């Protein structure tokens, strides 16, 4: 079964990406995690995302587009990236989520992927 692991990070984690002193350690942890997923044969795909200020949110209300700069959620943690993995069950997906570099400082939402049926 496929699960999406959505990684929600606080601003302090996003800041590590650009800090020359700690960026290598930050990215090294993510590279090692991605490699572990790939070597286990469970990774379907995934990507990191640009920082939250680059987001644009769209809503359609009464036929009119409402466009908002930035992410929809006004929270301390923002979606920083995701992985799609193919594992036997939720327990396996949660085990991989627990190994995620941001698990200790962030939230990792694990959700089954909804397979779209052709109409």
C-alpha positions as CSV (number, residue, x, y, z in Angstrom):
1,X,0.0,0.0,0.0
2,X,1.2,3.5,-0.8
3,X,1.5,6.1,1.9
4,X,2.4,9.8,1.7
5,X,4.6,11.2,4.5
6,X,4.1,14.9,4.7
7,X,6.9,16.7,6.6
8,X,5.8,19.8,8.5
9,X,8.8,21.9,9.7
10,X,9.1,25.0,11.8
11,X,10.9,28.1,10.5
12,X,14.0,27.1,12.4
13,X,14.3,23.9,10.2
14,X,13.8,25.9,7.0
15,X,16.5,28.3,8.1
16,X,19.0,25.4,8.3
17,X,18.8,25.0,4.6
18,X,20.6,28.3,3.9
19,X,22.9,28.5,6.9
20,X,26.4,27.7,5.6
21,X,27.5,26.4,9.0
22,X,24.8,23.8,9.4
23,X,23.4,23.2,5.9
24,X,25.7,20.3,5.2
25,X,24.6,18.4,8.3
26,X,20.9,19.2,7.6
27,X,21.1,18.1,3.9
28,X,23.3,15.1,4.8
29,X,20.6,13.7,7.1
30,X,18.0,14.1,4.4
31,X,20.3,12.4,1.8
32,X,20.9,9.5,4.1
33,X,17.2,9.1,4.8
34,X,16.3,9.2,1.1
35,X,19.1,6.7,0.4
36,X,17.7,4.4,3.1
37,X,14.2,4.5,1.7
38,X,15.6,3.8,-1.8
39,X,17.8,0.9,-0.7
40,X,14.9,-0.6,1.2
41,X,12.9,-0.5,-2.1
42,X,10.0,1.4,-0.5
43,X,10.4,4.9,-2.0
44,X,8.0,5.7,-4.8
45,X,8.9,9.4,-4.9
46,X,9.2,12.6,-3.1
47,X,10.5,16.1,-3.0
48,X,11.5,18.9,-0.7
49,X,9.6,22.1,-1.2
50,X,10.7,25.7,-1.5
51,X,10.2,27.8,1.7
52,X,6.6,28.8,2.7
53,X,6.8,32.4,1.5
54,X,7.1,31.1,-2.1
55,X,3.7,29.4,-1.9
56,X,0.5,30.7,-3.5
57,X,-2.9,29.5,-2.3
58,X,-6.0,29.5,-4.6
59,X,-9.6,29.2,-3.6
60,X,-12.6,29.3,-6.0
61,X,-15.5,31.1,-4.3
62,X,-18.7,31.8,-6.2
63,X,-16.9,31.3,-9.5
64,X,-14.2,33.8,-8.6
65,X,-10.6,33.0,-8.0
66,X,-9.2,34.2,-4.6
67,X,-5.4,34.1,-4.6
68,X,-3.4,34.4,-1.4
69,X,0.4,34.8,-1.2
70,X,1.9,32.3,1.1
71,X,0.7,29.0,2.5
72,X,-2.9,28.4,3.5
73,X,-2.1,27.4,7.1
74,X,-1.2,30.0,9.6
75,X,0.8,27.7,11.9
76,X,4.3,27.5,13.3
77,X,5.0,24.4,11.1
78,X,4.7,24.4,7.3
79,X,4.9,21.7,4.7
80,X,8.5,21.3,3.9
81,X,8.4,18.2,1.7
82,X,7.0,14.8,1.2
83,X,7.8,11.2,0.4
84,X,5.5,8.6,-1.2
85,X,6.4,5.1,0.0
86,X,5.0,1.7,-0.8
87,X,5.0,-0.5,2.3
88,X,2.8,-3.4,3.5
89,X,0.9,-1.5,6.2
90,X,0.5,1.6,8.4
91,X,2.9,0.2,11.0
92,X,5.6,0.0,8.4
93,X,4.9,3.5,7.2
94,X,5.0,4.8,10.8
95,X,8.3,3.1,11.3
96,X,9.8,5.0,8.3
97,X,8.2,8.3,9.5
98,X,9.9,7.8,12.9
99,X,13.3,7.7,11.1
100,X,12.7,11.0,9.3
101,X,15.3,13.6,10.2
102,X,12.5,16.1,11.2
103,X,10.5,13.7,13.3
104,X,12.1,14.9,16.5
105,X,11.4,18.6,15.9
106,X,8.4,18.5,13.6
107,X,5.3,16.6,12.6
108,X,5.2,13.9,10.0
109,X,1.7,13.3,8.7
110,X,1.3,9.8,7.3
111,X,-1.7,9.2,5.0
112,X,-2.8,6.4,2.6
113,X,-2.7,7.4,-1.0
114,X,-6.1,7.3,-2.7
115,X,-5.8,5.4,-5.9
116,X,-7.8,7.3,-8.6
117,X,-10.1,5.1,-10.6
118,X,-10.6,5.8,-14.3
119,X,-14.1,6.9,-15.0
